[in-house]
Amino acid sequence: MYGLEPILAEELRQLGAKNVQEIKRAVLFEGDTRILYKANYSARSALRVLVPVHSFEATNEKEFYAGVRTVDWSQYLNPTDTIAVDSFTQGDVFRHAQFAALLTKDAVVDQFRDKYSRRPNVNVVSPHLRINVHVQGTKIDLALDASGDSLHRRGYRTATVEAPLNEVLAAGMILLSGWNADGDFVDPMCGSGTIPIEAAWMATRTPPQYKRVAGFGFFKWPNFDETLWNEVKQAADDQIRPCPVKIYGSDMDSRARNATAVNIMGAGMENNIRLQSVAFDKLLRPSNSGVLITNPPYDERMRVEDMTTFYKAIGDRFKKQWMGWDAWLISSNRAALKQVGLRTSKRLALFNGPLECSFHKFEMYEGTKNTDPGV
């Protein structure tokens, strides 16, 4: 995910990955099967883990098809198995991702038909093998999707509100803030609870896939090592601990609070997150220092004066109530963020789905330092 590359790179190093290299929207690394399993189970800022199998150049449909058939796909699946193909294309040679996926699928199933007189079927929901195709100009990279379902699907969110925050983005924001369960944590506009839940999981060292029901793509691979997988999972689960800090979620909207309560229970964090029904302009800081991270609501139908008043009120409340705290706001509307009226000590570019956002840090000091707009 764009903007989280340094965070993911450090996570992978901590897990034991080698030759970690950041690229745009991805991180390359090397490791054995144990690292593959650990990255899927314990990396909080990863959306998918892909295993490269082949790269080649192609300038037309025929070369593309032949390049895919170069791989011996019988290493990875049987004729009676199912496949799915995800594709991304950029450049003028192969412009349509769906066409690239179709070419790849045809090359794979034709190889099986020629060799076994039988062919795998397509199953886009739960295939035995999910193939990832990345096309950049004339360069085509083929990879196996070890994750299966996207890793943002943690398994705890069953209730939601409009425009929910992606779990991976929420975890990445917390990691970017530098919070390490070393002080109180607050999300005063928590929506469906994703940010405080991810914070609670970090504080308790709960693996991000602890509640995952669907399993992983590599579960269906011929070389799946169940004994090794159980070792990796147990080692991560053994690190779970009681929550050492206080974590708060609050929202004035009753639907949001209800969704948060349901999701907190789904995550098993009902004893670790204090859910409050307090509007932000009435919310009191729970201690003299801590970290506040939130995704303030912004409705494009709001009038400009409403937006200005709302974000200005956020800044005023920060100055009056949250001295000693670090406050982080994410928004896709930079004009709205300017209305906070406080000096920004850090600005980071992130994407919330297709929306380009700014993630701003405000350090709350006593006195006048925090009143100089620098957005």
Secondary structure, 3 states (H helix, E strand, C coil): CCCCHHHHHHHHHHHCCEEEEEECCEEEEECCHHHHHHHHHHCCCCCCCEEEEEEEECCCHHHHHHHHHCCCHHHCCCCCCEEEEEEEEECCCCCCHHHHHHHHHHHHHHHHHHHHCCCCEECCCCCCEEEEEEEECCEEEEEEECCCCCCCCCCCCCCCCCCCCCHHHHHHHHHHHCCCCCCEEEECCCCCCHHHHHHHHHHCCCCCCCCCCCCCHHHHCCCCCHHHHHHHHHHHHCCCCCCCCCEEEECCCHHHHHHHHHHHHHCCCCCCEEEECCCHHHCCCCCCCEEEEECCCCCCCCCHHHHHHHHHHHHHHHHHHCCCEEEEEEECCHHHHHCCCCCCCEEEEEEECCEEEEEEEEECCCCCHHHCCCC
